[in-house]
Amino acid sequence: MMRIRLPLGVILLWALVALLAPVLPLSPNAIDLPHILAPGSLNEWLGYDDLGRPVFDRLLVGGRTSFLVAFAVVGISLVIGSLLGTVGAYAGGWLDLVLVRVMDVFLAFPGILLAIALAGVMGPGIDNVVIALSAVSWVGYARLARAQVLSMKERDHVHAAVATGTPPTRIITRHVLPLIGAPLIVEASFGMASVVIGEAGLSFLGLGVQPPSASWGSMIRDGARYMLVAPHMVVAPGAALMAVVLAINVLGDHLRDWLDVKSQTLKDRGSKSPLP
């Protein structure tokens, strides 16, 4: 329990900043020419950027951007991917075959490159970033849902429901989806870390949020030109990005172990077994 408190605190702080950023007294776009590239001080902890804007304020606003994009993309991808994978696996036949072929096409391209291509075609902007990342993220949830449903549909309780004339929609919602929810939640937790990195990568390339809006990726891009004279411009957003992604992955590992009933049962049995 002690090991989970630090990453959980990081995630809660990230969420709190994202929710409270609009009401906090922040000035992420206020230009102060005398403080251009000034390092951190008591008045401004993280210093100023190349336009004299406070890095701390922009860091908080950038955290809100990554938070909103991450939850939007994961939510859309989870719903669409789980629905397609579940329906295709349960229906079988040509519908499942078409779904598998579509997933193979998406998997033939590296996800980040496909997202860059889609964002480049649609143009920069946070809405297009959400669409581009969702278009490449649903495949993982669809594959996982399909594999789980193919195994689940052969179980006795599903055969019993079919034998009693239960409609397929009721079988899926009452007898299948509740049992495949755990692996999908774990996949979503790891997927959120990938989306945070993907959003930062697209913003770094200029395909994400546009100036003067703040994003961790765009802050790193702007600070890379002044790395030798103002390293705080890169260190601050880079450290925030690393902390959030690391915390999400650690929480995902703990969540996977907690939801893995089989391994947890074996662990409990091993701890209760008498010593030889």
LINQUISUL-V127726 format. One record per residue. RES is the residue in one letter. PSI is psi in whole degrees, -180 to 180 (NA if undefined). Layout:
BEGIN
res:RES psi:PSI
res:RES psi:PSI
END
This chain:
BEGIN
res:M psi:-33
res:M psi:-37
res:R psi:-20
res:I psi:-13
res:R psi:-42
res:L psi:-53
res:P psi:-35
res:L psi:-38
res:G psi:-39
res:V psi:-44
res:I psi:-42
res:L psi:-39
res:L psi:-41
res:W psi:-46
res:A psi:-40
res:L psi:-43
res:V psi:-42
res:A psi:-37
res:L psi:-35
res:L psi:-9
res:A psi:-40
res:P psi:-24
res:V psi:-6
res:L psi:150
res:P psi:72
res:L psi:151
res:S psi:69
res:P psi:-19
res:N psi:9
res:A psi:121
res:I psi:128
res:D psi:93
res:L psi:-39
res:P psi:-18
res:H psi:21
res:I psi:127
res:L psi:19
res:A psi:139
res:P psi:180
res:G psi:150
res:S psi:-178
res:L psi:-32
res:N psi:-36
res:E psi:104
res:W psi:-44
res:L psi:9
res:G psi:-162
res:Y psi:160
res:D psi:-164
res:D psi:-10
res:L psi:7
res:G psi:19
res:R psi:144
res:P psi:124
res:V psi:-36
res:F psi:-45
res:D psi:-42
res:R psi:-31
res:L psi:-42
res:L psi:-43
res:V psi:-37
res:G psi:-34
res:G psi:-37
res:R psi:-41
res:T psi:-49
res:S psi:-37
res:F psi:-48
res:L psi:-43
res:V psi:-43
res:A psi:-48
res:F psi:-35
res:A psi:-47
res:V psi:-45
res:V psi:-41
res:G psi:-47
res:I psi:-46
res:S psi:-40
res:L psi:-45
res:V psi:-50
res:I psi:-48
res:G psi:-44
res:S psi:-41
res:L psi:-48
res:L psi:-45
res:G psi:-40
res:T psi:-49
res:V psi:-44
res:G psi:-44
res:A psi:-39
res:Y psi:-38
res:A psi:-39
res:G psi:-163
res:G psi:-146
res:W psi:-31
res:L psi:-43
res:D psi:-37
res:L psi:-43
res:V psi:-42
res:L psi:-43
res:V psi:-41
res:R psi:-39
res:V psi:-42
res:M psi:-37
res:D psi:-37
res:V psi:-44
res:F psi:-37
res:L psi:-14
res:A psi:-17
res:F psi:141
res:P psi:134
res:G psi:-46
res:I psi:-36
res:L psi:-39
res:L psi:-38
res:A psi:-40
res:I psi:-42
res:A psi:-44
res:L psi:-44
res:A psi:-36
res:G psi:-37
res:V psi:-44
res:M psi:-22
res:G psi:160
res:P psi:160
res:G psi:151
res:I psi:-34
res:D psi:-43
res:N psi:-30
res:V psi:-44
res:V psi:-44
res:I psi:-45
res:A psi:-45
res:L psi:-34
res:S psi:-36
res:A psi:-25
res:V psi:-9
res:S psi:-21
res:W psi:-22
res:V psi:-42
res:G psi:-41
res:Y psi:-37
res:A psi:-42
res:R psi:-45
res:L psi:-45
res:A psi:-41
res:R psi:-45
res:A psi:-40
res:Q psi:-41
res:V psi:-38
res:L psi:-36
res:S psi:-37
res:M psi:-34
res:K psi:-13
res:E psi:3
res:R psi:161
res:D psi:-40
res:H psi:-29
res:V psi:-42
res:H psi:-38
res:A psi:-40
res:A psi:-39
res:V psi:-41
res:A psi:-30
res:T psi:4
res:G psi:22
res:T psi:133
res:P psi:148
res:P psi:-39
res:T psi:-38
res:R psi:-36
res:I psi:-43
res:I psi:-46
res:T psi:-30
res:R psi:-29
res:H psi:-13
res:V psi:-58
res:L psi:-43
res:P psi:-27
res:L psi:-17
res:I psi:6
res:G psi:-38
res:A psi:-52
res:P psi:-30
res:L psi:-37
res:I psi:-41
res:V psi:-43
res:E psi:-37
res:A psi:-37
res:S psi:-43
res:F psi:-34
res:G psi:-31
res:M psi:-39
res:A psi:-41
res:S psi:-37
res:V psi:-40
res:V psi:-45
res:I psi:-40
res:G psi:-42
res:E psi:-42
res:A psi:-39
res:G psi:-43
res:L psi:-39
res:S psi:-35
res:F psi:-35
res:L psi:-1
res:G psi:12
res:L psi:0
res:G psi:-137
res:V psi:147
res:Q psi:152
res:P psi:145
res:P psi:9
res:S psi:149
res:A psi:143
res:S psi:148
res:W psi:-38
res:G psi:-44
res:S psi:-32
res:M psi:-41
res:I psi:-40
res:R psi:-46
res:D psi:-35
res:G psi:-19
res:A psi:-28
res:R psi:-19
res:Y psi:30
res:M psi:-36
res:L psi:-30
res:V psi:-23
res:A psi:69
res:P psi:-19
res:H psi:-22
res:M psi:-26
res:V psi:-38
res:V psi:-42
res:A psi:-57
res:P psi:-32
res:G psi:-42
res:A psi:-40
res:A psi:-43
res:L psi:-44
res:M psi:-42
res:A psi:-44
res:V psi:-46
res:V psi:-42
res:L psi:-41
res:A psi:-41
res:I psi:-43
res:N psi:-40
res:V psi:-44
res:L psi:-36
res:G psi:-41
res:D psi:-46
res:H psi:-39
res:L psi:-39
res:R psi:-44
res:D psi:-37
res:W psi:-36
res:L psi:-11
res:D psi:90
res:V psi:-38
res:K psi:-50
res:S psi:-34
res:Q psi:-38
res:T psi:-42
res:L psi:-37
res:K psi:-42
res:D psi:-39
res:R psi:-40
res:G psi:-36
res:S psi:-24
res:K psi:-7
res:S psi:140
res:P psi:148
res:L psi:143
res:P psi:NA
END
